């Protein structure tokens, strides 16, 4: 089934990036039965033999021997049918200062309504008899849902948590690179660099590989306009769009750049680049503050905070605006990019 989707001006004007630990878990788990990503996450550019992306295969082969029994409810649900996975496992990625954690995503899943969960699980009946884990969730209510949430946390803690800080830095570095391209060359060039399917940024076409929810005629929204772009280290050259869920923004999980080198273990790149004091000041400015507020956040004198701000402003990392006796500081695109690429 071929589907064409047109992007509206507000969608292209409101592009944001997000990182998802659970998205990585789900991509990796699809290797448990050699299946491609589920139908709710359509793969563009799937290998000819239908094989799963190699980076995810390597991860699964490395960790499957230590998967805890507590993770089985998630594994059984994800691998119950190669054509479908319920969208409630991938709700809208929350906007969280400093980045999304596994706890933030679990909270988002637990907030999904019972009606939506049951509606998505019931769709398995269109593919044949209900798989056992699906039937258990339909019948078990809150108890089974809590068991599923515990399974997600157990799999993450055992098989991904130790590697996530390094992966997180690579993902943020990819986002920083895309934001630079967006600022220098525009949205169209940035999208085209993510995948060839975006060669025409106003129109997206794909082939649905499995059970298809109703796809809206266009993605131009009023209250929730915009596209979410989510880099993924497990996709192996693939693009995985989620565009048919009417309850969330269109999301495209894309393959993070393979040319980015991992940062040295245990090294704060921002401190190494500009020094401990200036790095702390840049992070303290964050979404904006005055010199007095900066001094309080850093626990230093106002003259010392002013000196840090002057150095950051001279390097193009912040801008400052005087309003009477107050001086307000804000990050520039350079400062934002440095913080994005070097999260704590």
Secondary structure as UniProt FT lines:
FT   STRAND          2..6
FT   HELIX           9..13
FT   STRAND          15..17
FT   HELIX           21..29
FT   HELIX           30..32
FT   TURN            33..34
FT   TURN            39..40
FT   STRAND          42..44
FT   TURN            48..49
FT   HELIX           54..63
FT   HELIX           64..66
FT   HELIX           69..71
FT   HELIX           72..78
FT   TURN            82..83
FT   HELIX           87..90
FT   TURN            97..98
FT   HELIX           102..110
FT   HELIX           114..122
FT   HELIX           123..127
FT   HELIX           132..159
FT   HELIX           161..185
FT   HELIX           187..194
FT   HELIX           196..198
FT   TURN            201..202
FT   STRAND          203..207
FT   STRAND          227..232
FT   TURN            236..237
FT   STRAND          239..242
FT   TURN            246..247
FT   STRAND          250..255
FT   TURN            258..259
FT   TURN            265..266
FT   HELIX           269..274
FT   HELIX           276..285
FT   TURN            286..287
FT   STRAND          289..290
FT   HELIX           291..298
FT   HELIX           302..314
FT   TURN            315..316
FT   STRAND          318..323
FT   TURN            324..325
FT   STRAND          326..331
FT   HELIX           333..341
//
